[in-house]
Amino acid sequence: MPYREPDHLAACSIMELVLGGDWACSENQTLTLAEVARHIAAHLESDERGDLLQVARLCDCDMTAATELWNVATAPMRGRSHRPLQSEAP
C-alpha cells in the first residue's frame, strides 16, 4: 500500500513539525518521527529530501541514529522556520 500523509500534519507549520519531531526524538516515538520526517520531505525540493527520508527509514531499526540525523537534517529549517512549506506558499 502506498504511503499516505496524515491529514493532521497538513495543518502544521514547518516549525511545529520540527518541534513535533524533536518531541518524538525525546520520547522515542519512532512512528511519529517517521511520519513527520516523511511529511516534511514531501514538501521539499527533491535534492533536500534524502536525509529526512533516511530518518524515516532509520526509525525502524536505530532510533539513536535517526535522532542524530534528524538534528542534522532539520538544522537548515530551524533557520528558515518563519517561511511556510512549499505547498503553503501563496
Salt bridges, closest charged atoms under 4 A:
GLU5 OE1 - HIS39 ND1 3.01
ASP7 OD1 - ARG4 NH2 3.41
ASP22 OD1 - ARG78 NH2 2.67
GLU48 OE2 - ARG80 NH1 3.64
